[in-house]
């Protein structure tokens, strides 16, 4: 079973390839409603095709590529677990992808190593402002890679230093909120 953090990575990579410079990633749990919500929003150009076309397993934006954007895989996972999936316009101006999954479903994929996944993104794309947000019930934690980069000494703002600090911060947030994995 593929971890949800790898689906999140697919969505982030799509946003970067589309030209997004700000990407907000939220993982939220509402235990009283037995619900996990995953959303990835960006400031890119949005969808150039309908949501039905974009979620086709063979739709791609890369020349010569024969596989899709990964949207169909997350949609399948969400629906298989008894949840839902939608593509809408983001408040940031680009695309918003949201998956809602029951927390207690045995068919819900585990979250996986979200900290390492997001750290790898900022390591390879330090120019992108990645904004992770974690919420459990009414407790919330958030960060910004641009803000973290600004707090590092000028000589330490390289991609590896930024990735390490981002990973530490996300792990602190996950631990403080006790987010389900």
C-alpha positions as CSV (number, residue, x, y, z in Angstrom):
1,X,0.0,0.0,0.0
2,X,1.5,3.3,-1.1
3,X,1.9,5.9,1.7
4,X,-0.1,9.1,1.5
5,X,3.1,11.2,1.8
6,X,4.2,9.8,-1.6
7,X,0.8,10.9,-3.1
8,X,1.5,14.3,-1.6
9,X,4.9,14.3,-3.2
10,X,3.3,13.6,-6.6
11,X,1.0,16.6,-6.1
12,X,3.8,18.9,-5.1
13,X,5.9,17.8,-8.1
14,X,2.9,18.6,-10.4
15,X,2.6,22.1,-8.9
16,X,6.3,22.8,-9.3
17,X,6.3,21.5,-12.9
18,X,3.3,23.8,-13.6
19,X,5.4,26.8,-12.3
20,X,4.0,27.3,-8.8
21,X,6.3,29.2,-6.4
22,X,4.1,28.8,-3.3
23,X,2.6,25.4,-2.3
24,X,0.5,24.9,0.8
25,X,0.3,21.3,2.1
26,X,-2.2,20.5,4.8
27,X,-2.8,17.3,6.7
28,X,-5.7,17.6,9.1
29,X,-7.4,15.2,11.4
30,X,-10.9,15.6,12.8
31,X,-11.1,12.6,15.3
32,X,-14.7,13.5,16.3
33,X,-15.8,13.2,12.7
34,X,-13.4,10.2,11.9
35,X,-11.8,12.2,9.1
36,X,-8.4,12.9,7.7
37,X,-8.2,15.7,5.1
38,X,-5.2,16.1,2.8
39,X,-4.9,19.2,0.7
40,X,-2.3,20.6,-1.6
41,X,-2.8,24.1,-3.0
42,X,-0.6,26.2,-5.2
43,X,-0.2,29.6,-6.9
44,X,0.4,28.1,-10.3
45,X,-1.8,28.5,-13.4
46,X,-4.4,26.0,-12.4
47,X,-5.9,23.2,-14.6
48,X,-5.8,23.6,-18.3
49,X,-8.2,20.6,-18.7
50,X,-11.3,19.4,-16.9
51,X,-10.9,17.5,-13.6
52,X,-12.1,14.3,-15.4
53,X,-9.3,14.5,-17.9
54,X,-6.7,15.4,-15.2
55,X,-7.6,12.3,-13.2
56,X,-7.3,10.0,-16.1
57,X,-4.5,7.6,-15.3
58,X,-2.9,8.3,-18.7
59,X,-3.2,12.1,-18.9
60,X,0.2,13.7,-18.6
61,X,1.8,17.2,-19.2
62,X,5.2,15.7,-20.0
63,X,6.3,15.1,-23.6
64,X,6.9,11.4,-24.2
65,X,5.6,10.3,-20.8
66,X,3.0,7.6,-20.8
67,X,1.7,7.7,-17.2
68,X,-0.5,10.2,-15.5
69,X,0.0,12.9,-12.9
70,X,-0.7,10.7,-9.9
71,X,-4.1,12.3,-9.3
72,X,-6.0,9.1,-10.3
73,X,-4.0,7.1,-7.7
74,X,-4.9,9.4,-4.8
75,X,-8.5,9.6,-6.0
76,X,-8.6,5.8,-6.1
77,X,-7.1,5.5,-2.6
78,X,-9.5,8.1,-1.1
79,X,-12.6,6.4,-2.7
80,X,-11.4,2.9,-1.8
81,X,-11.2,3.9,1.8
82,X,-14.7,5.3,1.7
83,X,-13.7,9.0,1.3
84,X,-13.7,11.5,-1.5
85,X,-11.5,13.5,-3.8
86,X,-11.9,16.8,-5.6
87,X,-10.0,19.3,-7.7
88,X,-10.9,23.0,-7.3
89,X,-9.5,26.5,-7.6
90,X,-7.0,27.4,-4.8
91,X,-7.2,30.5,-2.6
92,X,-3.6,31.0,-3.8
93,X,-4.8,31.3,-7.4
94,X,-3.8,27.9,-8.8
95,X,-5.1,24.3,-8.2
96,X,-6.4,22.9,-4.9
97,X,-6.4,19.1,-4.6
98,X,-8.3,17.7,-1.6
99,X,-8.7,14.1,-0.4
100,X,-11.0,13.2,2.5
101,X,-10.4,9.8,4.1
102,X,-12.0,8.1,7.1
103,X,-9.4,7.9,9.9
104,X,-10.6,4.5,11.1
105,X,-10.8,2.8,7.7
106,X,-8.6,-0.3,7.3
107,X,-8.3,0.7,3.7
108,X,-6.8,4.1,4.5
109,X,-3.1,4.2,3.5
110,X,-0.7,5.2,6.3
111,X,0.6,8.8,6.2
112,X,4.2,7.7,6.0
113,X,7.3,9.9,6.6
114,X,5.8,13.3,5.8
115,X,8.8,15.1,7.3
116,X,11.3,13.4,5.0
117,X,9.1,13.8,2.0
118,X,8.6,17.6,2.5
119,X,12.3,18.0,3.4
120,X,13.3,16.4,0.1
121,X,11.1,18.9,-1.7
122,X,12.8,22.0,-0.1
123,X,16.2,20.4,-0.6
124,X,15.7,20.1,-4.3
125,X,13.5,23.2,-4.8
126,X,14.7,25.9,-2.2
127,X,13.2,28.7,-4.4
128,X,9.7,27.3,-3.7
129,X,7.9,28.4,-0.5
130,X,6.5,25.2,0.9
131,X,4.0,25.8,3.6
132,X,3.1,22.7,5.6
133,X,0.1,22.9,8.0
134,X,-0.9,20.2,10.4
135,X,-4.0,20.2,12.4
136,X,-5.6,17.7,14.9
137,X,-9.0,18.9,16.2
138,X,-8.5,22.5,17.3
139,X,-4.7,22.3,17.7
140,X,-2.7,23.5,14.7
141,X,0.9,23.8,13.6
142,X,2.3,25.5,10.5
143,X,5.6,26.6,8.9
144,X,7.0,28.2,5.8
145,X,10.2,27.2,4.1
146,X,10.8,30.8,3.1
147,X,10.5,31.8,6.7
148,X,12.8,29.1,7.9
149,X,15.3,30.0,5.2
150,X,15.3,33.6,6.4
151,X,16.1,32.5,10.0
152,X,19.2,30.5,8.9
153,X,22.6,32.3,8.8
154,X,23.2,33.7,5.3
155,X,25.9,31.0,4.7
156,X,23.6,28.3,5.8
157,X,20.6,28.9,3.6
158,X,21.6,26.2,1.2
159,X,19.2,23.5,0.3
160,X,20.6,20.9,2.6
161,X,20.6,23.2,5.7
162,X,17.1,24.3,4.8
163,X,15.9,20.7,4.3
164,X,17.3,19.6,7.7
165,X,15.7,22.4,9.6
166,X,12.4,21.9,7.8
167,X,12.5,18.2,8.6
168,X,13.2,19.0,12.3
169,X,10.3,21.5,12.4
170,X,7.8,19.1,10.8
171,X,8.8,16.3,13.2
172,X,8.2,18.7,16.1
173,X,4.8,19.5,14.8
174,X,3.9,15.9,14.2
175,X,5.0,15.0,17.7
176,X,3.3,17.9,19.4
177,X,0.0,17.1,17.6
178,X,0.3,13.3,17.7
179,X,-0.9,13.1,14.2
180,X,-1.8,9.5,13.1
181,X,0.6,7.9,10.8
